[in-house]
Amino acid sequence: MGHRRFLPQAHRFRKQKKAFNGEAEHVRAPKPLSGAEVLDSLSGVEVVLGKGRRPSNTEGVWKKRSIFFDLPYWKDLLVRHNLDVMHIEKNVCESLIGTLLNIPGKTKDGENARLDMVAMGIRESLKPVSEEGKRTFLPAACYMLSRSEKKQFCYTLAELQQLQDEVVVTLCLLEKYFPPAFFDVMVHLTVHLPREIKFCGPVWLRWMYSMERYMKILKGYVRNRHRPEGCIIECYIAEEAVEFCSEYLANARTIGVPKGIEERIESRSGFKVIPIDYKTLCETHYYVLQNTTVVDPYMCEHLSFVRTLHPMKAKNEKWLQAEHKRSFSSWFKRKIETELARPENTISQQIRWLAHKPKREVLSYSGYGIGGYYYNTSDHDSRSTTQNSGVMVEAESLHMSTAKDKNPIYANMLYYGVIEDIWELNYTQFKIPVFQCKWVDNKGGVKVDENGFTLVDLNKEGDPNDQFIFASQAKQVFYVNDPNGGRWSVVLTTKPKLYDRGDVCDNIEETPSFSRGLPESDDIDNEDVAFVREDCEGIYVEEDTTSRKKRKRT
């Protein structure tokens, strides 16, 4: 409790009373103590080493003086300890999920927590009700979930992880509804994480995940529980010896070690040769020409040629674009052949081969790695537990107000889709990878909800005549089913895995937040806060006779 102290003085939560502890908050946040101030306050603390009887010290909050203060520089450090982000994250998540799902032994809600709120004079609607016999009824609080909501929560939790930067505002929102017993020291430590990151840098340099994972490996080495150290040493030396020998074997892969992602990126799988029809071939070839920089002058020249050839249609932009798309490939081929007939021409090899259509047989893949991403087709994803077929691309497209609009405009838009097939077009001298995608219709298949999440309806298909993009243009996204709407999916973006050819350099930039921020709430104190849910069953607490006998004895 008391997290409103860390808010700005003019924040709306400071004036709200009933939603919190019944009082407005006017106290400022405490300033962090310097090392010299802490050392001065520890001057009267008696330190007893060992596990013997410790002296009772009722004055102040300090019980022990750290031995590190014997170091001459310790009191001058800005950060004298590192908050264990891994255990803070684990304990806060455990408290939150345990309270929401009412997990016995993990929940912070219960009879004692309700009695604490009664003693504090807040949220009396949640007061425990003693019934006949040895049962006590706890009314359903606003944060409690019904059985169906618990199932949906667990399903969503397994697929969606949401980042939240506004820690203090989040804690204050939790204070409005959760019982005071929820806010232990682990929950409070999240307030101090941004300050520690400011001084010490990214948390991944200091957290304990790698240590805990390696401890699991070392525990797996133990075969004799009476001699764990010997087992660990023996297995470690054997593994090091095998790894050392494998370095001297050419093209050898260590047994039991899967192919790393740095090897999967820029790789491909599921190779096969398939023929494509002439219409699809022309469509993909036109897309390649339209998105190749060296062909842009020819595109402008042909568009001017079409305007001159059809002066009556010059003002109908929609018709001009359709005619330009239909006739450009053949015109471009004749244009290049004419220029090549001249003795002194400057036509590059790329232009020469682009003037001819690619071969009818294309190389089709089920998986393709490029640009730090690894993609799969939707058919491959349907047989896999992972999802790698979602793509997003920003493209300039023609926009029309109505179907009869003759003067459309060009504008950049984000398009979301799913990869149907992955092809490599063969232009003899070079190959161009393209994705054939099923795009979502932006008119009725894409929206942004009140929390800032982008939602798409994958069942609403866009223009079937514009399916192809370069593999290099795609950005990978993931689609998670929205629990509030059956046909909508939440779009989650990700960062590419970047590697160079020398040392492996992972892209350690933070993944951007999936939403645009916390929703705004009322500026005034809401005196009608609903702490009780009428549509959810409450909790019956059986009286513990064993604990009652123990209390009587004491």
N, C-alpha and C positions, 0 to 999 in steps of 0.2 A: 504494500500500500504506500501512498504518499508519492507516487511518481509525478504528480502534477507540479511538484516543486521544480522539476527540470524543464518545464515548459516556459516559453516566453511570458513576460508579465501580462501582456494583453491577450493571451490566448483564451478562447471561449470556455475551455474546460475548467479554468480556474474559478469561474463564477458559478458553475453548476454545483448544486448541493445534494439533492436527493439521489442523483445517479451515482454519487460517490459515498462519502462518509457523513453526509448531512451538513457539512460546513464548506464555506468557500476557502480556497487556498490562496494565501497571501505571502507565504514564506518563500524566499528565494532558494535556489539550489545551493547546497554546501560547496565551498571551494575545496578542491583537492589539497590535502596537506603536503607540504614539501618534506623532503627527507630530514632536514634539520628540525622541523616542527615535530615530526613523529619521534625522532630521537630524543628531543627535549621532554616529550610527554612520557617516554619510557624510562626516564631517569630514576623514578621511584619504584619501578617494578622489580620484585625479587624473583630471580630465575633459579629454579631447582631442576637440575638435569636428572634424567633417568625416569623410572616409573614409580618412584616412591610417592609419598603423600605430598601434595603440592600445597603451598600456602594459599589461604582463601584471601582473595583481593577483591573487595567490593567497590573500590573507588576506580572510576574510569572504565574504559572498554578494553584495555590491554591486559592480557594475561601472561604474555611471554615476550621477551626481547630477542629478536632474531640475531643469530650469531653473525650474520652477514654485516651487521652494523660495526663489527670490528674492523672491516675493511675501510681504509681511509676515504675511498671515493663513493662508498655506498649511499651516503646521505645526499650526495649531489646528483644522483641519477633521477631522471624524470619519471622513469618507470622502473620500479624495484621488484616487480613480479610480473609474470605473464599469466593472463587469464586463460584457463584451459578451455579453448573454444569448443573442442570436441565434447567434453563432458557438460559444458553449459548447454550446448545444442541438444545433447542427448537427454539431459534432465528436464529442460524446458519442454521439449517435444513430448517426453514421457508424462509430465504433469498435464499438459494441454490435452493430449489424446486420452489419458486416463480419466480426466474430468468429463470430457465430452461423451465418452463411451461408458462412463461409470464402471470402470474396471476395478474390481475389489483389490485393495492394497495399493492401488496407484492413484485413485481419485482423490482430489483435495476437497471434495464435497462429502458431507455426511452429517450425522446428528450433532457432533461437536462443533463442526463449522457453522451449522445453522444456529446453535445456541450462542456462539460467539457473536454472530450478527445481531441476535436479540439483545445481548448484553451491550452492544455498541449502539443500539437504538436505530438500526437501519434494516430495511427490507423485512419488515415484520410479516409480510404476506408469505414469506418462506419459513415461518416458525414451525418447528416440529409439532405434530399433533399426536398425543398419547391416546391409544385406543385400548379397548378392553383386552385383557391378557397381558402379554409381554411384548407387544408390537408397538412400534412408533411409525407414524406415517410422515414422510417428507414430501411436501408438495413439489410438483414438477417445476423446476426452475427454467428460466428462459433459455439457458444454455444446454439443457438436456435434450437428447435426441430420442426420437421414437425408434422402434425396431427397424422399420423400413429405412429411416434416415441413417441409422448406424450402418446398415449394409451398403447404402449408397456412398456414405462417407469413406468406408474402408476401400470400396472400389475406386473412388476418385483419388484417395491418398496413395494408392499403389501406382497411379499413372501421372499425377500432377504434383509438382513441387513449385511453390510460389515464393519468390524472393520479396522481402519487405525491408525497405530502407528506413522508413519512419518508425523507429523503435519506440520512442517515447510516446508518440501518439497511439501506437498500437497497444502499449501497456495501459494507457489511460482508457482506451476503449474496452479493454478487458476488465479494468477495475469497475466499470459501470455495471457489469453483469456477473462476473465471477466472484466467488466468496473470498474473503481476506486470506483464508488458509492457502489459497492457490499461490500467493505471492511470497515465495520463499527467497532465499538469497540467490539461488541460481537464476530465477526469473529476473531479479533486480540487476544481476551482473551484465545482462544484455545492454543496459543503459551505458555502461562504461566501455563496451567494445569499440565504438567509433573513436573514442579518445586514444585508446591503446593502439589502434590501427594507424592513427595519425602519427604517433611517435615511433612505432616499431615496424610499420610496413604491413604487407599482406599477411593474413593469418595463416596461409598455407605454408609459410616458412616456419611456423612455430607450433602448429597444432599437433595432436597426438595420434592422428589417424594412421600414419605410416608406422609408428611405434606399435600401436595395438595390432595392426595387421601382421607385422613381423613377429610379434609375440605369439600369434596363433600358429605361425609356421614353426617357431621353436618348440611350442607345446606338442606339435605333431611329431617331432623327432623323438619324444620320450617313449620308450618301450618298457623300461623298468622304473616303476614309480619310486623304488628305494634308491635309485641312482640317477636322478633326472639330469644332473650336470654332465655326467659321463656320456649319457645318451645324446645330449645336445651336441657335445664336442665331437663325438664320433661321427654322427650324421653330417655335421657341418663340414668336417674335414673331407669326408667321402664325396660330398656334393661339390666342394671346391676342386677336388682332384679331377672329377669327371668333367667339370666345366673347363678346367685348364687344358685337359687333353683334347676336348672338342675344338679348341681354338686352332689346333694344328691340323685338323682334318679339313681338306678342301670341300667346300659346298656342303658341309655337314650342318644339320639342324639338331639342336639339343632336344633330347627326348622329353616329352611332357610339357614343353614350352610352346604354346600356340603362336601362330603368325601374328606379329605385332601390328598395331594399326598403322605404323609408319611404313610397313610393307604393303598393307592393303590399300592405303591412299595411292593414287596413281597406278592402280592395278585394275584388272577386269576379270570377269568370270562368266561362265555360261555361254561360251562362244559357239555360234552356228551361222551358216550362210543361208539367207532366205531371199527369194525374188520378190520385188514389189511391183505393183501395177503402175501404168504410165501416168495416171492422174496424180497418184501420191508422189511419184518421182518428180514431176513438174512442180508440185507444191513445195517439196523440200528444197529443190534446186532454187526456186524463186526466193525462198527464205534466206538461203545462203547468200545469194546475190544482194538481197536487200540489206543484209547486215554485215557486209564486207566493205570496209572503208575505201579500198581502191576502186570499187565499182560505183561509188557515189556520183562522180561526174557523169558517168554514162546514164545513171538513173535520172538525173536532172535533165540531161539532153533528150532522153526519150520522152519524158513527160512534156517537154516543150514541143517535141515533134508531134505528139498526139494532140496537143491543143491546136497546133497549126493545121494538122490534117483534118480535124473535126471542129471548125470554128463555130458551128451551131451548138455544140455541146460544151463550149469552153467554160461556161459558168456553172455547169453541173459537175461539182467536184466529186460526188459519189460515182458518177458514171466514168469520169476520167480515171479515177483510181482503179476501177474494175477493169477498164480497157488497158491501162498501163500494166496491171498485173498479168493480164491474159497474153499480151503480145511482147513483153519486154525480153523474155528469154530468147526467142527466135531472132528478134531485132538485134540483140546484143551479140549473138553468134555471127550474124551477117556483118555487123559493124567491125568486129575483131578480124574476121577473115579478110575484109577489104583493107584494113590497115596493115595486116601482115603481108599483103601482096606488094606493098611498097618496099623498095630496097632499103631505105633508111627508116626503120620504125623503132619505136621505144617501148613496145609492148613487153611487159614482164612475163616470166614463166607462169606466175600465179594467174594473171589475167588470161593467158592462152588456155590453160586447162579449165578455168572457171567458165569460159565461153562454151565449152562442151558440157553436156549433162553428165552426171556421175553414172557409173555402171548400174545396171538394173539389179544386180545381186549386191546386197548390203550385208555387212557383218552385224549380227544381232547379239546383244549381251544381256544377261540377267542382272549383272552387277558391274558398276563402273566407278572408278575413283578419279576425281579431278578437283583441283582447287582447294584441297584440304577437306573435302567431303567424300563420303562413299555412298553411292546411290544403288538402289535396287528397283526392279520393276514391281508394280502392284501385284502381279501374279506370284512373284517370288515372296513378297511380304505376306501374302495370304497363307503361305506354307511355313512361315517363320514366326518366332515369338517377338522379333524386333520389327521396327518400322523405319524404313529408309527411302520410301518412295514419294514422300511429300516434298514439293518444290514451290518456290516463290520467285517471281521475276518482276522487275520494274521495266515497263515498256511504254513506248509512245504509240498511241492508237488513235483511231478515228472515232470521234464522238458525235452522235447525232441526237438532236432533241426529240425527233419523231421519226417514224419510218419513211416519211415523205420529205425529210429534210435534205435539200440539195446542196447545202453549204456546211458540211460538218467541220469541226475543228480538231486539231491535234492536241493531246494532253498526255502527261505521264500518269500511269496508274500502276498499282500493285495487283498482280494476278496470282491466284493460288490454284494449285492443281496437284495431280497425281501422275507419276510416270507410268505410261502404258507399255512403252518399248524403248530400248536404247539401241541406236544404230550408229555405224560408222560409214559415212558416204565415201566411196572410193573415186577420187579424181585422178587416178593413175599415179601421179607424182606425189600426192599427199592425200591424207584422209581427214575428214571432219566429223567429230562425234556430235550427234544431235539427240535430243530427247523428244519422243512423241508423247504428249501429255493430254490428259483429260482435264480441261480447265473449268473452274467454277464460274458461273455467270455472276458478274459483278452487280447486276441490276437488282437481283433478288436473293442472291446466294451469299452475300458478304455483308456483315454489319459489325458495329462496335457497341458493346453493351455499356451499362451505366458504370461499371467498374473499370472500363478501359480495355477490356479484352476483345481481340478480334475473333469473331465467330464466322464460320463458313458452313454452308450446306452442300456437302459433297454430292448430293443427288441432283443438284441443279447444274446441268452441263451448259457451258458457254458455246461459242461459235465452233462447230465441228470442222470448219474449213481453215482454222488457224490453230494448229496443234503443235507445231514444232518450235523448239528453241535450241540455241547452241548449249552444249553441256557446260561451257565456261560461263554462261549467263545465269545459270540457275543458282539459287541459294536454298539450302535445305531447311525445311520446317517439319514440325511434327503436329499431328492432329489428335486431340484428346476429346473424347465424347463429353459434351456438356451435360452434367447431371440435371440441370434445370430444363433442358429441351432435348428431346430425343433425336431430332434431325440435325441439330447443330453440333459443331466440333470447335474446340478452342485451338487457335493457332499458337504454337510455341516456336520461337526462333532459337537458333543456336549459333555458336561461333565455330569457324572451321578449325581443324587440326592442321597447324602449319609446321612443316618439317623442312630442314635443308638437307643437303647431301652429306654433310659432315656430321657434326654432333646433332643429336635429335633435339630440336627446340620446339617444345609445345607452346601453343598460343595460350598464354596464361591470363589474357584479359577476361574480365568478369562478363558473364552473360547478361545482357540487358534485361531489365525487368519486363515481365510479360504484360503488365498493366500500366496504366498511366498514373497511378497513385491511389491513395485512400479516398473513399467517397466522403463528401462533405456532410457534416451533421449540423443540427440547429445551433445558432449562436446563443440562445437563451436556455435557461435551465428547464428541462422537461419534467414537470411535476407529476406527470402521469406515466412514469416508466413502468412497463409491464414486466415484473420480475417473475411472474408465474405463467406457465403455459397451461392453457385449458384443454388443448388437444393432445396432451401427452400424459401417460400414466406416471404417477409418482413412485416413490420408493418406500417399501416397508422394511423397517430395521428391527430385527429380532434382538431382544435383550440378551446380553451376554452374562449368564449367571456366574461363570468362572471369574470374569473380571469384577463382578459385583462383590463376590466373596473376598477377593483380594483387597478391594478397597475397604471393606469392613475390617479386615485384619489390620490394615495399616492405620 
